[in-house]
Amino acid sequence: MRSQMLLTPGGVEITNRLARTLHDLCGYMTVKEVAEYYNLNWGTVKKAHERQLKKEFGDDDLNHSGYLAVDELTFGKYHKYLTVVIDFKTGRVLWVGKDRKTDTIRDFFLSMTEKQRKQVRAVAMDMWKPYIKAVKEYCPDADIVFDKYHIIASYHREVIDEIRRSELRKMSKDHPDYEIYKGMRYSLFKNPEKLKENEKEQLEKLLDINENISLAYILKDELKMVFRQDNSVDMLKYLTCLIGKMRASGLKPLKSFSRKLTKHWPGLITYARHRIHTSLLEGINNKIKEIKRSAFGFRDFNYFKLKIKFAFPGNKS
């Protein structure tokens, strides 16, 4: 009978059947909620759940489809970071590491076999130097694909919003259009179809009265057009044209962004070949934040990682 029992903190024993039930429930409820439901100590529930997780996910399975996506996740006001790597084709979380440094992502690649590293065909990421450096070092034959959503989000912050704020600083607070400039930040970021009627009217007015903001807004659509091309030749053609317009604008934020695009163009046009991105990680990151609140987060990092892998086992395709 002993072989069918689990020894828990405080020397309490529960059956393996109950341990498996606790494990299953922890996929839908917090440890605290499961403990309260069964009138058990939270440590008892946590140990039962953790033991089963170790059986299923204790050993890193780094086999993959050849297409990876990597992104960082920020926690709270203290800016604690996680680096998360997924298999783009299956959605399975392959690896979770603390921080977002070169050593962080290097640990992932060093955990792989040489064969697994050679099988990597492409990696989607933002333009974060440590990620770029690690991929080039350990998977030199893999293509780096800079995530189009990160690039467009960067354009919003570094160009459109910077120009809007610059134009706003030129105005006095009693100017009749001051509130339009001040309140249009997020409307400038949204896709037109997601704008409310009053937002459309205000945006049209702002674009009509300010040439610099209007230009930045038009070029945002041209940036999106780069990623709609079917092949890398056309992507490079559109990108080169866009960079020329940014440089000719005379606006500092646009000229600065043009230099970023020029520096990173090889990782932009690879999108035509692989069509991978990091948007899957947005939903995963939101779920991870929930898991952190229920899995003791950084206080028990190994348990935290196991919970994440349990939540994202991926599909079989």
Backbone bond lengths (Angstrom), bond angles and torsions (degrees), N, CA, C in turn:
res aa  C-N    CA-C-N  psi(-1)  N-CA   C-N-CA  omega(-1)  CA-C   N-CA-C  phi
1 M - - - 1.462 - - 1.516 111.13 -
2 R 1.343 116.60 -30.23 1.474 121.04 -178.57 1.518 111.13 -57.71
3 S 1.352 116.39 -37.84 1.456 120.01 -176.60 1.521 112.11 -65.20
4 Q 1.359 116.05 -16.04 1.449 119.84 -179.62 1.521 111.86 -100.59
5 M 1.336 116.22 11.07 1.460 120.55 -178.68 1.526 110.69 -114.44
6 L 1.327 114.98 151.57 1.461 121.86 175.92 1.513 108.64 -115.71
7 L 1.329 117.18 125.37 1.451 122.57 177.77 1.525 108.40 -83.84
8 T 1.315 117.87 125.60 1.461 123.03 -175.76 1.516 110.30 -112.55
9 P 1.342 118.17 171.94 1.463 120.49 178.71 1.523 111.85 -53.01
10 G 1.300 116.39 136.80 1.463 121.22 -178.79 1.518 111.98 86.86
11 G 1.367 116.86 4.92 1.458 119.65 177.38 1.506 114.26 81.10
12 V 1.339 118.77 10.91 1.456 122.24 179.72 1.520 109.44 -78.52
13 E 1.323 116.45 139.83 1.454 120.72 178.96 1.517 110.11 -111.02
14 I 1.335 116.73 138.71 1.465 121.72 173.19 1.522 107.37 -130.82
15 T 1.318 116.52 157.63 1.463 119.83 -178.67 1.526 110.05 -72.80
16 N 1.312 115.75 155.75 1.458 120.52 176.16 1.523 111.11 -62.29
17 R 1.339 115.33 -33.27 1.465 118.82 178.66 1.526 110.31 -62.68
18 L 1.342 116.66 -45.04 1.461 119.82 178.01 1.530 110.44 -65.74
19 A 1.331 116.92 -37.97 1.465 120.80 179.09 1.523 110.63 -59.82
20 R 1.356 116.40 -41.44 1.467 119.61 178.81 1.527 111.24 -67.75
21 T 1.323 116.06 -36.04 1.471 119.96 177.92 1.525 110.48 -65.01
22 L 1.335 116.09 -43.19 1.464 120.38 177.80 1.526 110.25 -60.64
23 H 1.327 115.77 -41.86 1.462 121.22 179.00 1.528 111.00 -60.39
24 D 1.323 116.89 -46.40 1.465 121.02 -179.07 1.527 111.08 -63.16
25 L 1.323 116.80 -42.38 1.459 120.42 -178.60 1.527 112.18 -66.82
26 C 1.325 116.52 -30.51 1.464 120.20 -179.98 1.530 111.95 -68.09
27 G 1.317 116.45 -10.64 1.455 119.53 174.08 1.511 112.19 -76.74
28 Y 1.352 116.65 -15.50 1.467 121.03 -177.22 1.526 112.86 -122.79
29 M 1.333 116.78 -20.11 1.457 121.93 -176.17 1.527 109.62 -127.43
30 T 1.325 116.63 163.23 1.456 119.73 175.18 1.520 109.57 -76.13
31 V 1.324 116.47 160.93 1.460 121.39 176.51 1.528 110.31 -56.68
32 K 1.322 115.66 -42.38 1.470 120.56 -179.56 1.519 111.17 -61.49
33 E 1.323 117.29 -43.18 1.466 121.22 -178.62 1.530 110.84 -65.82
34 V 1.317 117.09 -41.83 1.470 120.64 178.57 1.526 110.13 -65.22
35 A 1.337 116.39 -42.28 1.468 120.49 179.76 1.523 111.06 -61.60
36 E 1.322 116.47 -43.04 1.467 120.27 -179.73 1.525 111.15 -66.83
37 Y 1.333 116.72 -37.49 1.456 120.83 -178.66 1.531 111.10 -63.85
38 Y 1.342 117.30 -39.22 1.460 121.91 -178.37 1.531 112.52 -97.57
39 N 1.338 115.51 3.59 1.466 120.48 -179.18 1.534 110.96 56.39
40 L 1.344 115.10 46.77 1.456 121.96 179.76 1.526 110.03 -117.20
41 N 1.325 115.88 160.76 1.455 120.74 172.33 1.527 108.98 -68.08
42 W 1.364 117.51 140.74 1.466 119.46 -178.13 1.533 111.18 -60.39
43 G 1.330 116.95 -31.26 1.466 120.44 178.90 1.514 111.64 -64.74
44 T 1.325 116.86 -33.37 1.464 121.40 177.45 1.525 110.15 -64.19
45 V 1.332 115.40 -46.89 1.463 120.62 -179.62 1.526 110.34 -65.35
46 K 1.319 116.20 -43.76 1.468 120.60 -178.43 1.527 110.54 -61.06
47 K 1.323 117.17 -44.31 1.466 119.77 -178.20 1.519 110.91 -65.75
48 A 1.335 117.26 -40.84 1.465 120.37 179.03 1.527 110.22 -62.48
49 H 1.316 115.45 -44.37 1.462 120.27 -179.29 1.530 110.75 -66.84
50 E 1.318 116.80 -44.19 1.459 121.22 -177.60 1.529 111.57 -64.74
51 R 1.333 116.46 -38.41 1.465 119.63 -179.92 1.522 110.88 -62.00
52 Q 1.344 116.18 -43.88 1.457 119.28 179.86 1.533 111.08 -68.50
53 L 1.318 117.03 -37.73 1.464 120.91 177.96 1.524 111.09 -61.75
54 K 1.328 116.39 -39.69 1.469 120.05 179.76 1.529 110.73 -64.49
55 K 1.339 116.18 -35.52 1.463 119.58 177.58 1.525 111.06 -63.37
56 E 1.332 115.78 -39.74 1.461 120.53 -174.40 1.525 113.18 -87.98
57 F 1.351 116.34 -36.83 1.460 119.36 -171.09 1.525 113.67 -130.16
58 G 1.312 117.51 10.41 1.465 120.44 -175.37 1.520 113.51 -63.35
59 D 1.322 116.10 -36.22 1.468 120.78 177.84 1.522 108.85 -96.61
60 D 1.336 115.91 125.64 1.463 119.88 -179.41 1.522 110.69 -62.01
61 D 1.326 115.74 123.70 1.462 121.41 173.90 1.524 106.50 -100.35
62 L 1.325 116.72 102.05 1.451 121.47 -175.15 1.531 113.08 -102.80
63 N 1.324 116.41 16.34 1.462 119.43 170.66 1.528 108.47 -66.54
64 H 1.306 117.31 145.73 1.463 119.53 -171.77 1.518 111.19 -152.23
65 S 1.316 115.93 172.03 1.467 122.37 -177.35 1.521 112.77 -83.94
66 G 1.326 116.80 -10.68 1.462 121.15 -175.42 1.516 112.56 104.78
67 Y 1.344 116.10 -10.72 1.459 121.25 -178.60 1.528 109.50 -122.11
68 L 1.312 116.43 115.77 1.453 122.56 -176.56 1.520 110.99 -115.50
69 A 1.318 115.78 158.15 1.464 121.99 172.21 1.523 107.38 -136.14
70 V 1.327 115.86 136.43 1.460 120.72 -177.76 1.516 109.34 -131.64
71 D 1.314 115.75 139.52 1.463 120.70 178.88 1.513 108.80 -154.65
72 E 1.340 115.32 163.70 1.456 119.48 177.58 1.523 109.84 -105.11
73 L 1.313 115.29 157.20 1.458 122.84 177.41 1.514 108.13 -127.76
74 T 1.329 116.26 131.68 1.462 121.55 -179.36 1.518 109.97 -102.92
75 F 1.342 115.91 136.70 1.453 120.94 177.66 1.518 110.43 -115.43
76 G 1.330 115.79 122.39 1.457 122.03 166.02 1.517 116.68 60.58
77 K 1.333 113.96 -173.22 1.465 121.40 -174.28 1.516 112.75 -72.77
78 Y 1.334 117.88 -15.36 1.467 120.39 -179.09 1.530 112.07 -90.12
79 H 1.329 116.63 1.95 1.460 122.25 175.34 1.532 112.27 53.40
80 K 1.319 115.29 52.50 1.457 119.72 170.94 1.522 107.63 -82.75
81 Y 1.315 116.00 136.93 1.455 120.55 -175.18 1.523 111.77 -114.74
82 L 1.328 113.72 149.48 1.459 122.38 166.88 1.520 107.41 -122.86
83 T 1.317 116.34 145.61 1.455 121.37 168.86 1.524 107.28 -106.81
84 V 1.323 116.10 125.39 1.466 121.49 -177.50 1.524 109.17 -118.49
85 V 1.329 116.26 130.39 1.461 122.01 178.05 1.525 108.38 -117.00
86 I 1.325 116.44 129.77 1.460 120.39 177.77 1.521 110.46 -124.14
87 D 1.322 115.12 158.72 1.456 121.63 168.56 1.529 105.99 -82.50
88 F 1.314 117.16 115.11 1.467 120.69 -174.27 1.524 111.73 -61.71
89 K 1.303 118.16 -37.23 1.466 121.30 -174.89 1.526 112.38 -72.79
90 T 1.337 117.64 -34.67 1.467 120.62 -175.59 1.524 113.14 -105.02
91 G 1.336 117.83 -19.79 1.452 120.93 -176.66 1.518 113.46 79.85
92 R 1.337 116.91 8.44 1.471 119.82 -178.84 1.528 111.11 -79.83
93 V 1.335 115.67 134.23 1.458 120.10 174.02 1.528 108.22 -74.52
94 L 1.319 116.02 117.55 1.458 120.86 -179.06 1.511 112.17 -87.98
95 W 1.339 115.70 -34.64 1.465 117.44 -168.82 1.530 109.48 -161.44
96 V 1.337 114.64 145.04 1.465 122.06 176.38 1.521 108.32 -133.64
97 G 1.311 117.13 129.29 1.466 120.33 -179.39 1.516 111.40 -133.52
98 K 1.324 116.33 151.44 1.459 120.93 177.11 1.520 110.47 -73.16
99 D 1.337 115.16 142.18 1.460 123.53 175.55 1.528 110.99 73.54
100 R 1.335 116.70 -172.71 1.468 121.48 -179.85 1.533 110.36 -141.39
101 K 1.299 115.70 37.09 1.455 121.36 -178.87 1.530 110.59 -89.20
102 T 1.341 114.89 173.04 1.465 119.34 177.19 1.522 110.72 -58.93
103 D 1.338 116.43 -41.15 1.468 120.07 -179.99 1.520 111.46 -63.58
104 T 1.336 116.60 -30.92 1.465 120.55 -178.92 1.520 110.47 -62.85
105 I 1.325 116.69 -55.09 1.460 119.95 -178.18 1.521 110.76 -73.55
106 R 1.326 117.52 -26.62 1.466 120.50 176.03 1.526 110.23 -62.06
107 D 1.333 117.17 -38.86 1.466 120.54 178.80 1.525 111.43 -59.17
108 F 1.331 115.91 -36.05 1.469 119.59 177.51 1.519 110.83 -62.55
109 F 1.322 116.60 -50.53 1.465 119.96 -177.70 1.530 111.87 -66.55
110 L 1.321 117.29 -34.29 1.462 120.04 178.01 1.525 111.85 -70.44
111 S 1.334 116.88 -22.27 1.466 120.87 177.21 1.524 111.34 -76.68
112 M 1.327 117.01 -17.76 1.456 121.66 179.83 1.531 110.10 -83.36
113 T 1.297 115.60 156.45 1.462 119.92 171.51 1.528 108.01 -77.73
114 E 1.311 115.47 164.26 1.466 119.51 178.15 1.531 110.55 -60.99
115 K 1.325 116.29 -37.92 1.463 120.43 178.63 1.524 110.81 -62.93
116 Q 1.338 117.08 -43.30 1.462 120.76 -179.96 1.528 111.48 -63.70
117 R 1.341 116.36 -37.65 1.469 119.35 178.66 1.525 110.90 -66.81
118 K 1.324 116.59 -39.69 1.458 120.21 -179.33 1.531 111.79 -69.20
119 Q 1.318 116.98 -22.83 1.466 120.71 -178.95 1.532 112.58 -80.77
120 V 1.329 117.59 -9.32 1.465 120.69 178.88 1.522 109.06 -70.97
121 R 1.312 116.57 119.70 1.474 121.19 -178.40 1.524 111.27 -96.77
122 A 1.328 117.12 -36.25 1.460 119.73 -178.37 1.517 109.60 -157.24
123 V 1.334 115.38 148.81 1.467 121.80 178.97 1.522 108.60 -131.24
124 A 1.336 116.61 122.70 1.462 121.95 176.02 1.523 109.10 -88.61
125 M 1.336 116.04 136.75 1.466 120.74 -177.74 1.519 109.61 -163.09
126 D 1.338 115.77 172.25 1.446 118.40 169.37 1.529 108.32 -87.93
127 M 1.320 117.15 -173.57 1.463 120.76 -174.90 1.525 112.14 -87.92
128 W 1.334 116.85 40.78 1.453 122.03 -178.62 1.529 109.47 -84.01
129 K 1.337 116.46 119.56 1.460 121.99 -171.26 1.535 114.02 -54.57
130 P 1.345 119.84 -43.57 1.475 118.81 -179.91 1.524 113.40 -59.20
131 Y 1.345 117.54 -37.48 1.461 120.17 178.44 1.527 110.28 -67.30
132 I 1.323 115.83 -44.40 1.464 120.60 179.64 1.525 110.33 -59.30
133 K 1.331 115.72 -47.19 1.469 121.37 -177.82 1.522 111.48 -60.38
134 A 1.325 116.59 -44.22 1.466 120.51 -176.75 1.527 111.57 -67.03
135 V 1.321 117.62 -41.94 1.466 120.20 -179.83 1.520 110.30 -65.07
136 K 1.314 116.79 -43.35 1.471 119.79 179.26 1.522 111.67 -63.40
137 E 1.336 116.56 -33.85 1.460 120.71 -177.88 1.524 112.39 -75.37
138 Y 1.335 116.86 -43.90 1.465 119.90 -171.55 1.528 114.33 -102.24
139 C 1.327 117.04 -20.40 1.467 120.25 177.43 1.527 108.50 -132.89
140 P 1.323 116.86 64.34 1.473 120.34 -173.16 1.520 114.45 -61.61
141 D 1.330 117.37 -21.98 1.467 120.22 -179.94 1.528 112.80 -89.60
142 A 1.336 116.80 -6.73 1.467 120.61 -178.65 1.528 110.40 -82.48
143 D 1.326 115.76 147.31 1.466 120.86 175.66 1.522 109.95 -85.23
144 I 1.306 115.85 135.92 1.461 121.69 171.27 1.525 107.61 -90.50
145 V 1.322 116.50 128.19 1.461 121.99 179.76 1.520 108.27 -118.55
146 F 1.320 116.25 108.54 1.457 118.85 -179.97 1.527 109.64 -73.67
147 D 1.300 115.30 130.14 1.456 121.73 -173.44 1.533 111.40 -65.77
148 K 1.317 115.51 124.94 1.468 119.97 -176.13 1.531 111.86 -65.92
149 Y 1.321 117.55 -31.29 1.458 119.78 -178.94 1.533 111.17 -70.74
150 H 1.338 116.76 -37.22 1.458 120.17 174.91 1.533 111.16 -64.55
151 I 1.318 115.73 -39.29 1.463 120.14 -178.66 1.524 110.81 -65.52
152 I 1.315 116.39 -44.53 1.466 120.01 179.63 1.534 110.24 -67.37
153 A 1.334 117.12 -39.25 1.469 120.24 176.90 1.534 110.85 -63.03
154 S 1.337 115.81 -38.87 1.464 119.92 177.03 1.523 110.68 -64.13
155 Y 1.323 116.60 -39.79 1.469 120.89 177.76 1.521 110.33 -61.84
156 H 1.322 116.77 -40.64 1.465 120.18 176.60 1.523 111.43 -56.53
157 R 1.340 115.37 -50.01 1.465 120.21 -175.77 1.524 112.93 -72.16
158 E 1.332 114.90 -48.21 1.464 120.24 -169.25 1.523 113.85 -84.19
159 V 1.321 116.59 -20.89 1.461 119.10 -177.59 1.524 111.57 -115.79
160 I 1.335 116.77 -68.07 1.463 119.56 -173.41 1.520 111.75 -60.34
161 D 1.334 117.06 -50.43 1.457 118.51 -177.18 1.530 111.90 -69.98
162 E 1.317 116.58 -34.12 1.461 119.62 178.90 1.530 110.74 -66.02
163 I 1.320 117.29 -41.28 1.467 120.57 177.58 1.523 110.26 -67.51
164 R 1.337 117.02 -41.92 1.475 120.19 177.76 1.525 110.73 -58.71
165 R 1.304 116.44 -46.58 1.467 120.38 -179.37 1.523 111.29 -65.95
166 S 1.324 116.82 -37.67 1.462 120.67 177.77 1.523 111.32 -63.04
167 E 1.328 116.19 -42.83 1.466 120.36 177.96 1.523 111.04 -67.34
168 L 1.332 116.26 -35.23 1.465 120.74 179.55 1.524 111.03 -66.03
169 R 1.327 116.18 -37.66 1.466 120.15 -179.12 1.529 112.39 -65.57
170 K 1.315 116.26 -21.13 1.474 119.93 179.41 1.529 112.11 -78.22
171 M 1.320 116.47 -13.31 1.461 120.83 -172.46 1.521 111.33 -102.96
172 S 1.301 115.87 151.58 1.469 120.88 172.34 1.522 108.50 -84.29
173 K 1.316 116.72 155.61 1.466 120.56 -176.18 1.527 112.79 -68.12
174 D 1.299 117.12 -18.48 1.467 119.08 178.72 1.529 112.86 -93.22
175 H 1.331 116.37 6.47 1.465 120.43 175.85 1.526 108.77 -66.43
176 P 1.341 117.97 137.87 1.483 120.38 -176.17 1.533 114.15 -60.80
177 D 1.343 117.84 -23.20 1.469 120.07 -179.16 1.524 113.42 -101.08
178 Y 1.338 116.43 5.30 1.473 119.84 -174.94 1.532 112.04 -57.64
179 E 1.315 117.45 -45.01 1.466 121.60 -176.74 1.526 112.01 -68.35
180 I 1.334 116.60 -28.33 1.474 119.14 177.62 1.526 109.73 -66.16
181 Y 1.334 115.86 -46.95 1.467 120.16 178.24 1.531 111.15 -61.19
182 K 1.318 114.71 -42.94 1.466 120.16 -175.91 1.520 112.36 -67.54
183 G 1.313 116.71 -36.66 1.466 119.33 -172.49 1.516 116.12 -95.39
184 M 1.324 116.97 3.35 1.460 120.05 -173.52 1.527 114.69 -96.82
185 R 1.322 118.52 6.58 1.454 120.65 -174.45 1.533 112.39 -53.89
186 Y 1.325 116.50 -56.80 1.466 119.62 -174.06 1.525 112.36 -75.81
187 S 1.319 116.86 -26.59 1.462 119.49 176.36 1.521 110.74 -65.96
188 L 1.324 116.62 -34.63 1.465 121.05 177.06 1.516 111.91 -67.03
189 F 1.332 116.54 -25.46 1.461 121.23 -179.20 1.525 112.68 -84.44
190 K 1.311 117.07 -30.00 1.459 121.36 -172.92 1.520 112.35 -70.37
191 N 1.344 114.65 152.83 1.459 119.13 168.94 1.530 108.55 -70.72
192 P 1.338 118.21 143.65 1.474 121.07 -175.36 1.523 114.23 -52.13
193 E 1.338 117.03 -37.89 1.466 119.74 -177.18 1.524 113.37 -69.00
194 K 1.327 116.96 -15.02 1.467 120.79 -179.82 1.530 113.01 -96.56
195 L 1.322 116.60 -0.02 1.458 120.76 -179.80 1.527 111.01 -80.72
196 K 1.322 116.32 140.35 1.454 120.61 172.20 1.525 108.63 -75.93
197 E 1.321 116.26 163.93 1.458 119.98 -174.71 1.528 112.22 -59.33
198 N 1.340 116.63 -42.87 1.471 119.04 -179.80 1.526 111.52 -68.57
199 E 1.348 116.88 -31.68 1.459 120.86 176.97 1.530 110.64 -67.87
200 K 1.328 116.29 -39.41 1.464 120.32 177.69 1.522 110.70 -61.15
201 E 1.319 116.37 -44.04 1.466 120.55 -178.83 1.521 111.62 -63.64
202 Q 1.326 115.99 -44.68 1.460 120.02 179.77 1.524 111.62 -66.64
203 L 1.339 116.26 -39.19 1.461 120.53 179.91 1.525 110.50 -66.09
204 E 1.312 116.80 -43.62 1.462 120.37 178.58 1.524 111.14 -60.36
205 K 1.318 116.22 -38.09 1.461 120.24 178.86 1.522 110.75 -66.65
206 L 1.334 116.26 -44.29 1.465 120.52 -179.76 1.525 110.91 -62.21
207 L 1.333 117.13 -45.22 1.460 120.70 -179.22 1.525 111.47 -66.61
208 D 1.321 115.93 -28.07 1.459 120.60 179.95 1.525 112.28 -74.99
209 I 1.342 116.46 -32.53 1.467 119.47 -174.68 1.529 112.90 -97.02
210 N 1.349 118.06 -11.17 1.462 118.86 -178.75 1.525 110.66 -129.70
211 E 1.313 115.11 110.98 1.463 121.75 -176.21 1.525 112.52 -67.21
212 N 1.334 117.60 -38.04 1.471 120.77 -177.09 1.525 111.86 -67.44
213 I 1.329 115.53 -45.09 1.467 119.27 178.16 1.529 110.05 -65.94
214 S 1.318 116.24 -39.40 1.460 120.88 179.18 1.530 110.98 -60.98
215 L 1.326 117.14 -42.33 1.462 120.80 178.96 1.525 110.99 -63.28
216 A 1.338 116.17 -46.08 1.470 120.28 179.49 1.533 110.45 -60.67
217 Y 1.318 116.86 -38.14 1.461 122.14 -179.37 1.537 110.48 -67.54
218 I 1.318 117.30 -42.25 1.465 121.50 178.61 1.531 110.57 -64.02
219 L 1.331 116.00 -42.47 1.462 119.72 -178.06 1.527 111.80 -69.70
220 K 1.332 117.10 -22.48 1.471 119.48 173.64 1.526 109.70 -62.11
221 D 1.320 117.10 -42.81 1.466 120.37 177.78 1.523 111.05 -64.22
222 E 1.319 116.80 -35.81 1.461 119.87 178.41 1.528 111.21 -69.96
223 L 1.330 116.85 -32.63 1.470 120.49 174.91 1.530 109.79 -64.13
224 K 1.313 117.13 -43.42 1.464 120.73 177.16 1.531 110.99 -62.79
225 M 1.331 115.65 -34.67 1.461 119.92 -179.26 1.526 111.73 -64.24
226 V 1.324 116.98 -30.08 1.468 120.55 177.59 1.525 110.23 -55.98
227 F 1.339 116.52 -42.26 1.467 121.31 -175.44 1.530 112.75 -81.26
228 R 1.325 117.24 -3.16 1.465 120.22 177.79 1.526 112.29 -93.05
229 Q 1.307 117.05 -2.68 1.457 120.13 -178.14 1.525 110.87 -75.16
230 D 1.323 115.44 151.00 1.463 121.33 -174.26 1.519 114.40 -83.53
231 N 1.322 117.15 -17.80 1.461 119.43 -176.59 1.523 110.43 -145.91
232 S 1.328 114.86 163.63 1.458 120.25 -174.37 1.526 112.62 -68.35
233 V 1.333 117.48 -29.09 1.472 120.34 178.82 1.525 110.31 -64.09
234 D 1.339 115.62 -47.65 1.471 119.52 178.83 1.524 111.29 -67.97
235 M 1.318 116.46 -36.42 1.465 119.14 177.05 1.521 110.69 -59.96
236 L 1.320 116.41 -45.62 1.466 120.45 -179.41 1.525 110.80 -65.20
237 K 1.320 117.09 -37.44 1.460 121.02 178.76 1.533 110.70 -63.01
238 Y 1.329 116.41 -47.98 1.467 120.63 179.22 1.532 110.87 -65.51
239 L 1.327 115.84 -39.83 1.457 120.24 -179.31 1.528 111.12 -65.02
240 T 1.323 116.51 -42.71 1.465 120.67 179.65 1.522 111.01 -62.65
241 C 1.313 116.13 -41.60 1.466 121.21 177.88 1.525 111.06 -63.30
242 L 1.329 115.67 -42.39 1.462 120.60 -179.81 1.525 111.04 -64.60
243 I 1.323 116.87 -44.53 1.459 121.45 179.35 1.534 110.06 -59.34
244 G 1.332 116.45 -40.77 1.460 120.63 177.98 1.519 112.10 -61.03
245 K 1.333 117.18 -42.23 1.468 121.21 178.93 1.527 111.33 -66.20
246 M 1.332 116.36 -38.70 1.461 119.83 178.55 1.525 111.11 -63.76
247 R 1.319 116.02 -43.44 1.460 120.19 -179.93 1.520 111.54 -65.47
248 A 1.328 115.80 -37.99 1.464 120.33 -177.19 1.525 112.84 -76.20
249 S 1.325 117.28 -11.87 1.468 120.57 -176.02 1.528 112.95 -67.02
250 G 1.332 116.25 -28.30 1.458 120.03 -176.14 1.515 113.54 78.59
251 L 1.337 117.38 -0.63 1.467 121.62 -179.07 1.530 109.36 -92.24
252 K 1.301 116.63 126.73 1.463 121.93 -174.76 1.529 113.31 -56.30
253 P 1.349 119.63 -47.37 1.479 119.00 -179.91 1.531 112.75 -60.91
254 L 1.333 117.07 -38.07 1.462 119.70 179.09 1.522 111.29 -70.16
255 K 1.312 117.55 -40.43 1.459 120.59 178.61 1.527 110.80 -65.22
256 S 1.344 116.63 -38.95 1.458 121.14 178.12 1.531 110.81 -64.60
257 F 1.335 116.36 -42.09 1.466 120.06 -179.75 1.523 110.54 -68.67
258 S 1.310 116.79 -32.85 1.473 119.96 178.06 1.526 110.51 -62.96
259 R 1.330 116.53 -35.14 1.465 120.04 178.07 1.523 110.78 -67.39
260 K 1.325 116.59 -36.98 1.470 120.41 176.90 1.528 110.69 -63.41
261 L 1.331 116.49 -44.60 1.466 120.36 179.55 1.529 111.04 -65.04
262 T 1.309 116.47 -38.58 1.463 120.83 179.37 1.530 110.77 -63.98
263 K 1.318 115.80 -42.27 1.460 121.07 -178.33 1.526 111.78 -66.29
264 H 1.323 116.64 -35.41 1.467 120.35 -171.11 1.535 113.61 -109.90
265 W 1.338 118.35 14.97 1.467 119.53 -172.86 1.529 114.21 -56.87
266 P 1.356 121.16 -35.39 1.477 117.65 -179.32 1.527 113.03 -59.69
267 G 1.346 116.81 -36.56 1.458 120.56 179.76 1.514 113.23 -79.32
268 L 1.333 117.13 -8.16 1.461 121.10 176.03 1.529 110.86 -86.54
269 I 1.324 116.28 -46.29 1.464 118.73 -174.52 1.527 113.19 -77.32
270 T 1.348 117.32 -12.53 1.473 119.12 174.79 1.523 111.68 -66.31
271 Y 1.340 116.77 -15.54 1.466 120.06 177.46 1.535 110.95 -60.42
272 A 1.335 116.65 -31.32 1.465 119.89 179.30 1.519 111.17 -64.19
273 R 1.320 116.98 -29.98 1.464 121.33 -177.00 1.526 112.10 -84.78
274 H 1.323 117.17 -36.11 1.463 119.17 -170.33 1.529 115.28 -114.69
275 R 1.311 118.23 -26.78 1.471 122.00 177.93 1.522 112.86 53.21
276 I 1.309 116.67 43.72 1.465 119.98 175.77 1.527 108.76 -114.51
277 H 1.321 115.50 158.83 1.469 120.96 -176.13 1.516 108.54 -156.65
278 T 1.311 116.89 -177.58 1.471 120.64 -177.87 1.526 112.93 -109.33
279 S 1.321 117.64 11.83 1.465 119.05 -175.01 1.529 112.39 -63.03
280 L 1.345 117.13 -27.92 1.466 119.87 176.38 1.518 111.24 -58.52
281 L 1.325 115.46 -31.50 1.467 120.04 -176.92 1.521 112.49 -72.31
282 E 1.328 118.53 -18.27 1.453 120.47 178.21 1.528 110.53 -62.96
283 G 1.331 115.66 -49.33 1.458 119.86 177.79 1.515 111.88 -66.08
284 I 1.324 116.86 -38.99 1.462 121.32 178.28 1.526 110.20 -62.95
285 N 1.328 116.69 -43.38 1.462 120.51 -179.13 1.525 112.33 -63.13
286 N 1.326 116.70 -37.36 1.472 119.38 177.08 1.526 111.10 -63.46
287 K 1.338 115.42 -41.26 1.468 119.91 178.46 1.524 110.79 -67.04
288 I 1.333 117.14 -38.05 1.465 120.80 179.29 1.526 110.83 -61.48
289 K 1.312 116.67 -37.41 1.477 119.92 177.76 1.528 110.65 -61.99
290 E 1.334 115.78 -37.86 1.468 119.48 176.33 1.523 110.48 -66.53
291 I 1.326 116.27 -42.54 1.466 120.87 -179.81 1.523 110.26 -61.51
292 K 1.317 117.23 -40.34 1.459 121.11 -179.77 1.530 111.12 -57.11
293 R 1.325 115.54 -39.88 1.473 119.02 -178.54 1.522 112.02 -69.29
294 S 1.333 117.22 -23.43 1.465 119.57 -176.25 1.527 113.18 -109.19
295 A 1.345 117.27 -3.60 1.472 119.73 -174.53 1.518 111.99 -123.12
296 F 1.325 117.50 19.26 1.467 122.73 175.50 1.519 112.75 67.12
297 G 1.345 116.53 9.00 1.449 123.71 169.93 1.505 115.56 42.34
298 F 1.335 115.08 -124.76 1.455 120.63 -174.16 1.526 112.49 -72.75
299 R 1.309 118.22 -11.88 1.467 119.91 178.33 1.528 111.09 -71.63
300 D 1.313 117.27 -28.08 1.463 121.97 176.46 1.523 106.72 -138.36
301 F 1.332 115.34 78.88 1.457 120.65 -169.74 1.524 112.67 -65.70
302 N 1.321 117.97 -35.96 1.464 120.29 -179.85 1.526 111.55 -63.84
303 Y 1.334 115.92 -41.98 1.467 120.57 177.32 1.528 109.78 -65.48
304 F 1.327 115.78 -39.91 1.452 122.41 178.20 1.532 110.64 -57.69
305 K 1.321 117.22 -47.42 1.467 121.51 -179.79 1.530 111.09 -63.74
306 L 1.318 116.28 -40.86 1.463 119.91 179.51 1.531 111.23 -62.58
307 K 1.336 115.65 -39.92 1.467 120.10 178.25 1.533 110.88 -63.31
308 I 1.315 116.56 -38.97 1.464 120.63 179.72 1.526 110.51 -64.92
309 K 1.328 116.69 -45.58 1.466 120.13 179.99 1.527 111.20 -64.65
310 F 1.329 115.98 -36.15 1.461 121.64 177.16 1.526 110.33 -62.52
311 A 1.344 116.44 -38.36 1.476 121.23 -177.32 1.525 112.17 -74.68
312 F 1.348 116.95 -25.13 1.469 119.71 -175.43 1.542 110.60 -131.42
313 P 1.341 116.43 71.02 1.461 120.10 -179.89 1.523 113.08 -77.67
314 G 1.355 116.38 -13.06 1.452 121.07 179.08 1.516 113.09 81.47
315 N 1.332 115.57 167.88 1.458 119.68 175.85 1.524 109.50 -94.61
316 K 1.301 117.09 176.16 1.462 122.02 -172.85 1.529 113.61 -92.78
317 S 1.327 117.02 -2.14 1.471 118.88 -176.37 1.497 112.40 -76.05
